[in-house]
Amino acid sequence: MDGSKLPGATVLVTGSTGGLGREFVRQARARGATKVYAAARRDVDWDDPRIVPLRLDVADPDAIAAAAVAANDVDVLVNNAGGGGDPRC
């Protein structure tokens, strides 16, 4: 797979509700991903059926396990979560 293109790929973006995360989701779609899991600690309406909201707190082992089951078809992971002042990160 060409590094600048994601034809037919399924992408998971963590931290998808922030500015950079939203841009990663947008770029994945623009580069040909057929499905993008938009993972975040809160729900967001994406207005695009190809973008699948996924509730995920990367500091919670149970949430990580549930997300791994729900998104078991991922080809590319963009790990954008963490940092934001949370002492657990």
Rosetta blueprint (number, residue, H / E / L):
1 M L
2 D L
3 G L
4 S L
5 K L
6 L L
7 P L
8 G L
9 A L
10 T E
11 V E
12 L E
13 V E
14 T L
15 G L
16 S L
17 T L
18 G L
19 G H
20 L H
21 G H
22 R H
23 E H
24 F H
25 V H
26 R H
27 Q H
28 A H
29 R H
30 A H
31 R L
32 G L
33 A L
34 T L
35 K E
36 V E
37 Y E
38 A E
39 A E
40 A E
41 R L
42 R L
43 D L
44 V L
45 D L
46 W L
47 D L
48 D L
49 P L
50 R L
51 I E
52 V E
53 P E
54 L E
55 R E
56 L L
57 D L
58 V L
59 A L
60 D L
61 P H
62 D H
63 A H
64 I H
65 A H
66 A H
67 A H
68 A H
69 V H
70 A H
71 A L
72 N L
73 D L
74 V L
75 D L
76 V E
77 L E
78 V E
79 N L
80 N L
81 A L
82 G L
83 G L
84 G L
85 G L
86 D L
87 P L
88 R L
89 C L
